Amino acid sequence: MIVATPYDTNVVKTGAVKLPPSLLHTPPVDADKSDLEPGKFPIHALSPVMRAMVESVAEVHRVPVELSGMCAVGILSGALGNVFTLRGAVNGKDCFGNLYVICAAPKSSGKGSVAGALVKPLLEASAKLEADFKEQDLPGLRTDKAILDKRVGLLVNELASGKTGTGKNRKVLGQFETTEIRRELEEAHARLDSITPLLEALPTYWLGNATSEAMSVQFKRNNLGLFCYSAEAGETVRVLMGKYRGDGKADYDLALSGYSVEPWRSDRIGRGVCQITPCLSMLLLVQPCILHELMGNEEAFERGMTARLLAFITETEPLEDDGIARRVDDQTEAAWSQLIRGILAQRESLAGTPHRIECTPEARAIFRDFHNESVRLRRGEFRDVEAELGRWRENAIRLAIGQCVADNIEAQALTGEQASRAVEIMRWCARSALKIANAARMQKRGARAEELQTILVTKQGKETLRNLDKSHGFKRDEVLTLAGKFPELFRVEDVETGGRPSEILRLT
């Protein structure tokens, strides 16, 4: 087997992967500080094949390395599908490697070209899958269906009439003949049930802009694992937010279930029942205004959609053509293609039989420390958006599965080194997402302060924290946060009442 060592660009060595000491204990986020600048993208934490390709693509297209880096992370996640799982990272469940990566960059920044260079092997493999099916399987399946449809009609007529045969040879069915015809009819229906999904959609590893209804058909056809990819995903994002639905309701249900790999069911007149357990990965490239729209969407926030995203904005400057001819090295490109195609081939051979990777105790401890880091932030500075930090460990685990498989497709265990690398990437992603969310967060906080101010005006400038919670939906923690952020508007006082002091909020 080929095992890639994270700090060697030659993918030919075997043995345990090693990291420098600096990566085993990456610096945590300081819970007492609101400065969450993500800093430089930790490209050194990527597997060697990924790192070489990411650096080369960034150099050729002259873009920040985080753009090509996160595109590669998303594409690797899409290649994994639902057949690679990790056991023992957290209590009570196996984890998958699917991620929702959404990259924002200004128009004409080259994001489509960057993603296109990286996603090429996956799209080519998918196109071959489709072409082989059309050539080898589709004609036979259509013929079988036509024959079965005709045969079912004849069998139904015989059972309904109680007679078999034609013309002078027509005779009444006996018990034995009736039993045999019913058995044949049941087998024909079962065969039709297995053929029909194969004819409703073509085999694929990926899809683009699609509603939940269309996506559910593709999931049923493609072993319940799909990669949603779009280099111009503005419409895809707006479909999620329900911009094109007649009722204006968001279309998050399947996306939420697809991230968590949980059962999803749809009962529709005309479409029947669709019950699946989807595994969805995403790589969406948009302009910054689209990402801000999604991150500021109230329903996306309340339902946890934004917490699932690895979202970032990369700033690019237009560069003059310096006349230097640049291209991705053939060996680098071939190694990346071999990695993606190898994962897809493994996925095909394992369909229906997941490859389980065991989480080592060292890796589990690293994930636990990272989770506790997020909990401290959730209790402190980011209490008002604490749910946004609740997926940090889960996404770090998913990143680690990708790095583990990229190091060795046949890996049986996820190491502490791989967990540390994933945590470093996830910490960069988390800081990037918090930076984006902060604008919407401040806007929401300002709106809540105005609402609170209006309430106090109607209460002669003061109200107890108890009544603000009971009658107006302002929890004590939120009131204290708003008072601390807007001291020019509010102050909290303890008022003696003869018993337990009462906490009062006053207008200043």
Protein Blocks (a to p, Z undefined) as FASTA:
>chain_A
ZZddfkbcbfcbgcjddddfklmmccdddfkbcblcebjadfklpcfklmmmmmmmmmmn
opafklmmmmmmmmmmmmnmmmbccehkaghiacdfbdcddddddehklmmmmmmmmmmm
mmmmmmmmmmmmmmmmmmmmmmmmmmmmmmmmmmmmmmmnopgcehjlpccddfklmmmm
mmmmmmmmmmmmmmmmmmmpccdfbdcdddfklmmmmmmmnoopacdddfblmlmmmmmn
opmgfnlpackkmmmmmmnopadddddehjlpadddddddddddddfklmmmmmmpmklm
mnommmmpccddddddddddehiacdddfklmmmmmmmmmmmmmmmmmmgoiacdddddf
klmmmmmmmmmmmmmmmmmmmmmmmmmmmmmmmmmmmmmmmmmmmmomkbcbdcfklmmm
mmmmmmmmmmmmmmmmmmmmmmmmmmmmmmmmmmmmmnnopacfklmmmmnopafklmmm
mmmmmmmlpccddddehiacddddddZZ
